[in-house]
Amino acid sequence: MSSKSLYPPLKLIRSMELNYPKGFEIYEERLSHKAEDELPFDIASAVSLHFFPDSKYQEAAEVCALLLTVVGEWRKSKQVYSFSKELTDMICDSEEALLDSNIFEYLPYPCFYLEVKDVADIHGVFVKYISDAANHHIIFVVICNDGTFCYNIFDLEGSSTFYTMTKKYADEFEEAKYRDGLRKCILFAFQASVYLCAKNCDVAENPNQQKVYKPSKSIKDKFSEIRKWDVGYRIAKEVKMTSTTPPISAGKSQSGHNRPREHWRKAHWHTYWVGPRGQQRKELRFIAPIHVNDIGDQLPIVNHKNSEK
């Protein structure tokens, strides 16, 4: 790919290689010898001082550390998720729910990239979940089409909703013209991340990218190393089919009551008790939109367990 058409996450990597020469190599070397209780961000913070030793550049050092932690993790697997517009609308319109950090234990990868549709100037979001004995955080790094970025680290502890946290973040953003776009983008990133944890997650490998996908034994940061997944495209087909199919007559059940017409029941979040008796815990789960009165096949079941934190 030419530099003009370089995929935005890869463009960010090129920029980091210019601004932090051999930063990835230094970070990976120190990471390979880290102590058991040492966190990747702490190592990245130490590496950032190599580029910004003066305390007056503390903010720049913090940005460097965050990018090394997030992008440094992503470039190992280069997983990208592209949600259909129909599913995007469904999850962003789903009912409000309290956050439960346990759900993010089921993310498919320690770090991945979400492509964002229909938000001006924004291409996508890196998602990185960090968990230790005391803290649960999720990091979003928003990538704009022009190569610029912004980020935030959300503390997942306490009683708060995606909507509350998203609004607070967007309202605090200095440039007002970006607030609406950021609010929509971050809300989508929250909802999409939780959706990827659901057992009935509708995910299939992108057929076009599958043809060029060629992972390397050593990281070369090429477009062919990217693995892309389509999310919610089966749902999209069903939605389009439903919208173009004449409504089915409600009819009557055997008891004589009217049956409801075929329709989509709104997506929502639900809390389940899981685990053996006496050791049960609450987990937040996503309930996919249900096609009421549809006799078609159910969506494929995909269950993820993230073994890396």
C-alpha positions as CSV (number, residue, x, y, z in Angstrom):
1,M,0.0,0.0,0.0
2,S,1.2,3.5,-0.7
3,S,1.8,6.0,2.1
4,K,-1.3,7.9,1.0
5,S,-3.6,4.9,1.4
6,L,-1.8,3.4,4.4
7,Y,-4.3,1.8,6.9
8,P,-4.6,4.3,9.8
9,P,-3.4,2.0,12.6
10,L,-0.3,1.1,10.5
11,K,0.1,4.8,9.8
12,L,0.2,5.4,13.6
13,I,2.9,2.7,13.9
14,R,5.0,4.5,11.3
15,S,4.6,7.7,13.2
16,M,5.6,6.1,16.4
17,E,8.7,4.6,14.8
18,L,9.8,8.1,13.8
19,N,9.0,9.7,17.1
20,Y,10.3,6.9,19.3
21,P,13.1,5.2,17.3
22,K,13.4,1.5,18.3
23,G,10.8,2.1,21.0
24,F,8.9,-1.1,20.2
25,E,12.1,-3.2,20.3
26,I,13.2,-1.7,23.6
27,Y,9.7,-2.2,25.1
28,E,9.4,-5.8,23.9
29,E,12.9,-6.6,25.2
30,R,12.1,-5.3,28.7
31,L,8.7,-7.0,28.6
32,S,10.3,-10.4,28.0
33,H,12.2,-10.0,31.2
34,K,9.5,-8.5,33.4
35,A,9.0,-9.5,37.0
36,E,5.8,-11.5,37.8
37,D,4.1,-8.5,39.5
38,E,5.3,-5.9,37.0
39,L,2.7,-4.4,34.7
40,P,3.2,-3.7,30.9
41,F,2.3,0.0,31.5
42,D,5.0,0.3,34.2
43,I,7.5,-1.0,31.7
44,A,6.3,1.3,29.0
45,S,6.6,4.2,31.4
46,A,10.2,3.3,32.1
47,V,10.9,3.1,28.3
48,S,9.2,6.5,27.7
49,L,11.8,8.1,29.9
50,H,14.4,7.1,27.3
51,F,12.8,9.6,24.9
52,F,11.6,12.2,27.5
53,P,14.1,12.2,30.4
54,D,13.2,15.8,31.4
55,S,10.3,16.1,33.8
56,K,8.9,19.1,31.9
57,Y,7.9,16.6,29.1
58,Q,6.0,14.4,31.5
59,E,2.7,14.6,29.5
60,A,4.6,13.5,26.3
61,A,6.2,10.6,28.2
62,E,2.7,9.5,29.5
63,V,1.4,9.5,25.9
64,C,4.4,7.5,24.7
65,A,3.9,4.9,27.5
66,L,0.2,4.5,26.7
67,L,0.8,4.1,23.0
68,L,3.6,1.5,23.6
69,T,1.2,-0.4,25.8
70,V,-1.8,-0.4,23.5
71,V,-0.3,-0.3,20.0
72,G,2.6,-2.5,21.1
73,E,0.0,-5.2,22.1
74,W,-2.1,-4.8,19.0
75,R,0.7,-5.2,16.5
76,K,1.4,-8.7,17.8
77,S,-2.0,-10.1,16.4
78,K,-3.4,-7.1,14.4
79,Q,-7.1,-8.1,14.9
80,V,-9.7,-5.8,13.4
81,Y,-13.5,-5.9,13.9
82,S,-15.9,-4.3,11.4
83,F,-19.5,-4.1,12.7
84,S,-22.4,-3.9,10.3
85,K,-24.4,-0.6,10.4
86,E,-27.5,-2.5,11.5
87,L,-25.8,-4.1,14.5
88,T,-24.1,-0.9,15.4
89,D,-27.5,0.9,15.5
90,M,-28.9,-2.0,17.6
91,I,-26.2,-2.0,20.3
92,C,-26.0,1.8,20.5
93,D,-29.8,1.9,21.0
94,S,-29.8,-0.9,23.5
95,E,-31.0,-0.4,27.1
96,E,-28.7,1.2,29.6
97,A,-26.9,-1.1,32.0
98,L,-24.6,-0.8,34.9
99,L,-21.0,-1.7,34.2
100,D,-19.6,-5.0,35.4
101,S,-15.9,-5.3,34.7
102,N,-16.0,-9.1,34.9
103,I,-17.6,-9.2,31.4
104,F,-14.4,-7.9,29.8
105,E,-12.5,-11.0,30.9
106,Y,-14.2,-12.6,27.9
107,L,-12.8,-10.2,25.3
108,P,-11.4,-12.2,22.3
109,Y,-7.9,-10.5,22.4
110,P,-6.0,-8.4,24.9
111,C,-6.0,-5.6,22.4
112,F,-8.0,-5.1,19.1
113,Y,-9.2,-2.4,16.7
114,L,-12.8,-1.5,16.0
115,E,-13.5,0.2,12.7
116,V,-16.1,3.0,13.2
117,K,-18.7,3.9,10.7
118,D,-20.7,7.1,10.1
119,V,-18.7,9.3,12.5
120,A,-17.1,12.2,10.7
121,D,-13.2,12.3,10.7
122,I,-12.9,9.1,12.9
123,H,-11.6,5.8,11.4
124,G,-11.6,3.6,14.5
125,V,-10.7,2.8,18.1
126,F,-8.0,0.6,19.7
127,V,-9.4,-1.2,22.7
128,K,-7.2,-2.5,25.5
129,Y,-8.4,-4.1,28.7
130,I,-6.1,-4.0,31.7
131,S,-6.9,-6.0,34.9
132,D,-5.0,-6.8,38.0
133,A,-5.9,-7.7,41.6
134,A,-6.9,-4.2,42.5
135,N,-7.9,-2.5,39.2
136,H,-10.0,-2.9,36.1
137,H,-9.5,-0.4,33.3
138,I,-10.3,-0.2,29.6
139,I,-8.3,2.1,27.3
140,F,-9.7,3.6,24.1
141,V,-7.4,5.2,21.6
142,V,-9.5,6.9,18.9
143,I,-7.8,7.2,15.5
144,C,-8.8,10.0,13.2
145,N,-8.6,9.8,9.4
146,D,-5.9,12.4,9.3
147,G,-3.6,10.4,11.5
148,T,-4.2,12.3,14.8
149,F,-5.6,10.5,17.9
150,C,-7.0,11.0,21.3
151,Y,-7.4,8.6,24.2
152,N,-8.9,8.0,27.6
153,I,-8.5,5.4,30.4
154,F,-11.8,4.4,32.0
155,D,-11.9,3.0,35.5
156,L,-14.5,0.2,35.4
157,E,-15.0,0.0,39.2
158,G,-18.1,1.5,40.8
159,S,-21.7,1.9,39.7
160,S,-21.7,3.7,36.4
161,T,-23.2,3.2,32.9
162,F,-21.6,3.3,29.5
163,Y,-23.8,6.4,28.8
164,T,-22.7,8.2,31.9
165,M,-19.0,7.6,31.4
166,T,-19.2,8.4,27.7
167,K,-21.0,11.7,28.3
168,K,-18.6,12.7,31.0
169,Y,-15.6,12.1,28.8
170,A,-17.0,13.8,25.8
171,D,-18.2,16.9,27.8
172,E,-14.7,17.3,29.2
173,F,-13.1,17.3,25.7
174,E,-11.7,20.7,24.9
175,E,-12.7,21.0,21.2
176,A,-16.5,21.3,21.1
177,K,-16.8,20.4,17.5
178,Y,-15.6,16.8,18.2
179,R,-17.8,16.2,21.2
180,D,-20.8,14.6,19.5
181,G,-18.6,12.4,17.3
182,L,-16.5,11.3,20.3
183,R,-19.6,10.6,22.4
184,K,-21.0,8.3,19.6
185,C,-17.6,6.7,19.0
186,I,-16.8,5.9,22.6
187,L,-20.4,4.6,23.3
188,F,-20.0,2.3,20.3
189,A,-16.6,1.1,21.5
190,F,-18.1,0.2,24.9
191,Q,-21.1,-1.6,23.5
192,A,-19.1,-3.3,20.8
193,S,-16.6,-4.6,23.2
194,V,-19.2,-6.1,25.4
195,Y,-21.0,-7.6,22.4
196,L,-17.7,-9.4,21.5
197,C,-17.9,-11.1,24.9
198,A,-21.4,-12.5,24.2
199,K,-21.9,-16.3,23.6
200,N,-24.1,-15.6,20.6
201,C,-21.6,-13.2,19.0
202,D,-22.2,-13.1,15.2
203,V,-18.6,-13.1,13.9
204,A,-17.2,-14.3,10.6
205,E,-13.8,-13.7,9.0
206,N,-13.8,-11.0,6.3
207,P,-13.6,-12.9,3.0
208,N,-11.6,-10.2,1.2
209,Q,-9.0,-9.8,3.9
210,Q,-8.8,-13.5,4.3
211,K,-7.4,-13.8,0.8
212,V,-4.4,-11.5,1.6
213,Y,-3.9,-12.4,5.3
214,K,-0.5,-13.8,5.8
215,P,0.9,-13.6,9.4
216,S,4.6,-13.3,9.8
217,K,6.9,-15.1,12.2
218,S,8.4,-11.8,13.1
219,I,6.4,-8.5,13.2
220,K,6.8,-6.5,10.0
221,D,3.7,-4.3,10.4
222,K,2.4,-5.0,6.9
223,F,-1.3,-4.9,5.8
224,S,-1.2,-8.6,5.1
225,E,-0.6,-9.2,8.8
226,I,-4.0,-7.8,9.6
227,R,-6.8,-10.3,10.3
228,K,-10.3,-8.7,9.9
229,W,-13.6,-10.0,11.2
230,D,-17.1,-9.0,10.1
231,V,-19.5,-8.6,13.0
232,G,-23.3,-8.7,12.8
233,Y,-23.6,-9.2,9.0
234,R,-25.9,-12.1,9.4
235,I,-28.1,-10.0,11.5
236,A,-27.9,-7.2,8.9
237,K,-29.2,-9.6,6.2
238,E,-32.1,-10.7,8.4
239,V,-33.0,-7.1,9.2
240,K,-33.0,-6.2,5.4
241,M,-35.0,-9.3,4.7
242,T,-37.5,-8.4,7.4
243,S,-37.8,-4.8,6.2
244,T,-38.6,-5.9,2.6
245,T,-41.0,-8.7,3.6
246,P,-44.7,-7.9,3.9
247,P,-45.9,-8.2,7.6
248,I,-47.1,-11.6,8.4
249,S,-50.7,-11.8,9.6
250,A,-50.8,-12.1,13.3
251,G,-53.3,-14.9,13.3
252,K,-54.6,-16.7,16.4
253,S,-53.0,-19.2,18.8
254,Q,-54.8,-22.5,19.8
255,S,-56.1,-20.7,22.8
256,G,-57.7,-18.1,20.5
257,H,-55.4,-15.2,21.5
258,N,-53.8,-13.1,18.7
259,R,-50.2,-13.9,18.0
260,P,-47.7,-11.0,17.8
261,R,-46.5,-10.0,14.3
262,E,-43.0,-10.8,13.3
263,H,-40.7,-8.1,14.6
264,W,-37.3,-7.4,16.2
265,R,-37.3,-7.3,20.0
266,K,-34.9,-4.5,21.2
267,A,-31.4,-5.6,22.2
268,H,-30.6,-5.3,25.9
269,W,-28.1,-6.2,28.6
270,H,-28.8,-8.8,31.3
271,T,-27.2,-9.9,34.5
272,Y,-26.8,-13.6,35.2
273,W,-25.7,-15.5,38.2
274,V,-22.9,-17.9,37.1
275,G,-20.6,-20.4,38.9
276,P,-21.2,-23.3,41.3
277,R,-23.5,-23.0,44.2
278,G,-22.0,-21.0,47.0
279,Q,-19.4,-19.4,44.7
280,Q,-21.8,-17.6,42.3
281,R,-21.0,-14.2,40.9
282,K,-22.8,-11.7,38.7
283,E,-21.8,-11.2,35.1
284,L,-23.1,-8.7,32.6
285,R,-24.2,-10.4,29.4
286,F,-25.5,-9.0,26.1
287,I,-28.8,-10.3,24.8
288,A,-28.8,-10.0,21.0
289,P,-31.9,-8.7,19.2
290,I,-34.5,-11.4,19.0
291,H,-36.5,-12.0,15.8
292,V,-39.9,-12.7,17.3
293,N,-42.0,-15.3,15.4
294,D,-39.1,-16.1,13.1
295,I,-38.5,-19.8,12.6
296,G,-35.0,-19.4,11.0
297,D,-31.8,-20.8,12.4
298,Q,-30.3,-19.2,15.6
299,L,-27.1,-17.2,15.3
300,P,-23.9,-19.2,15.7
301,I,-22.5,-19.4,19.2
302,V,-18.9,-18.1,19.8
303,N,-17.6,-18.0,23.4
304,H,-14.3,-16.2,24.1
305,K,-12.1,-16.5,27.1
306,N,-9.2,-14.0,27.3
307,S,-6.3,-15.7,29.1
308,E,-4.1,-12.6,28.8
309,K,-4.6,-9.5,30.8
